[in-house]
Amino acid sequence: PSKSFAFSFYLRQNENRYITVFTWERIPSEANGEASNTFAIAPDWTIEILSPDQSQTKVTQNILRCLKQGTQMGWLIAPEEKTEFIS
C-alpha cells in the first residue's frame, strides 16, 4: 500500500530554503481535530535547497541533525552546481 504525504513548504527569496515532508499519520492535530500549524517532531523527509550565500557545510549539518532526530531521508540540492546529495 502506498503512503500519503503532507507537505510543509518554506521557500522565501534570500532566506534559507527547505521543504519538509510528513506522513499523514505523523502530523500532530489540534483539539478540534485539525492539523496543527506547528510541529515539534522531525520530518519524515527533508529537502534543503542551497542558495549561493549559504555554506554547504552548514546546510549539510542541518540535514544530519534531522537524520539523528528520526528523519528517514534527507536531500541537499545545489542548483548552481547542478548536483544533489541524498542520504
Summary of the structure (lengths in Angstrom):
residues: 87
radius of gyration: 14.1
end to end distance: 23.7
largest distance: 45.6
contacts: 204
relative contact order: 0.19
helix: 18%
strand: 34%
